[in-house]
Amino acid sequence: MGRYVVRRLLQMIPVFAGSTFLIFFMVYALGDPVAALFGDKAPDPAVAARIRQELYLDQPLWKQYLHYMGQVLTGDFGTAFTGQPVLELMADAFPVTIRLTIVAVLFEVVVGIALGVAGGLRRGRPADTTVLMLTLVVVSVPTFVSGYVLQYLFGVRWGLVPPTVPPEAAFAQLLLPGVVLGLVSLAYVTRLTRTSLVENARADYIRTAVAKGLPRHRVVLRHLLRNSLIPVVTFIGADVGALMGGAIVTERIFNIHGVGYQLYQGILRQNSPTVVGFVTVLVLVFLVANLVVDLLYAVLDPRIRHA
């Protein structure tokens, strides 16, 4: 197991370097950050040259990337065009988005797996049909529609939760935004669990367990569900980073100044250091989440061994 972890960590290095270089290239090579600073006004050539020199933009792209990565390794993600260090923006944005993502992941895991098991064990029955129809509706409705509807019902009309979220929001205050953020993922988790359960229910080891006279709950929980969760865990591992980076719509609806909000502002104002810095951290989140998922495979299925 130790050698496998070390090997995976070494494999993450070129993946991280390649991903961050592509991001850096798309942000800096396909646009002019200096021109974006001045908006519609044409900058003075001398002033523009001085700014490019200060931001290290007068160097070839590969040198700019190496300079940026050297800063990242020292914990410096650069300075936004507003003059505020990107690390300070991250310190304000990531804690609330992490709490929001935790709420969304718990919601989709607990409710999604429960609905998937309920449908998979009752294949073809009214309960299964109802679960499939509900998940189809959830997938079909865009997040901005479900978000505004739930915000109006629970926050404005019924007053059960605040319609907007304060900056230092606790987990309880992030319950409704977390549900909105995790709704679509909940539908996919439900369908994955249900499909995997139906497929594994026909496997030989399940028939053997039943023939041995094991109790039904033990067959379902210990044999059927554990093996059926492998594709679900794979999806959730990839979904963690997607939720953090894709929370733009949810955070805009509930006025949450998190990662999605900062990325939206950075893209809108062409604030290149902010965009590159935040996406660099999200790449690390994706890589670590995938590593954790691979390690969980051996826990769910004892037949899987990491050498």
LINNOR-V114714 format. One record per backbone hydrogen bond with DSSP energy under -1.0 kcal/mol. NH is the residue of the N-H (numbers start at 0). CO is the residue of the C=O. Records with the same first field share a line. If there is no record, write none. Layout:
NH=CO + CO
This chain:
4=0
5=1
6=2
7=3
8=4
9=5
10=6
11=7
14=10
15=11
16=12
17=13
18=14
19=15
20=16
21=17
22=18
23=19
24=20
25=21
26=22
27=23
28=24
35=31
36=32
40=37
47=43
48=44
49=45
50=46
51=47
52=48
53=49
54=50
56=51
63=59
64=60
65=61
66=62
67=63
68=64
69=65
70=66
71=67
72=68
74=71
75=70
79=83
82=79
85=77
88=84
89=85
90=86
91=87
92=88
93=89
96=92
97=93
98=94
99=95
100=96
101=97
102=98
103=99
104=100
105=101
106=102
107=103
108=104
109=105
110=106
112=108
113=109
114=110
115=111
116=112
117=113
118=114
119=115
120=116
124=121
128=124
129=125
130=126
131=127
132=128
133=129
134=130
135=131
136=132
137=133
138=134
139=135
140=136
145=141
146=142
147=143
148=144
149=145
150=146
151=147
152=148
153=149
154=150
155=150
156=151
157=152
159=153
160=153
164=253
168=166
174=171
177=173
178=174
179=175
180=176
181=177
185=181
186=182
187=183
188=184
189=185
190=186
191=187
192=188
193=189
194=190
195=191
196=192
197=193
198=194
199=195
200=196
201=198
202=199
206=202
207=203
208=204
209=205
210=206
211=207
212=209
213=208
218=214
219=215
220=216
221=217
223=218
224=219
226=222
227=223
228=224
232=228
233=229
234=230
235=231
236=232
237=233
238=234
239=235
241=237
242=238
243=239
244=240
245=241
250=246
251=247
252=248
253=249
255=250
257=255
261=257
262=258
263=259
264=260
265=261
266=262
267=263
268=264
270=265
271=269
274=270
275=271
276=272
277=273
278=274
279=275
280=276
281=277
282=278
283=279
284=280
285=281
286=282
287=283
288=284
289=285
290=286
291=287
292=288
293=289
294=290
295=291
296=292
299=295
300=296
303=300
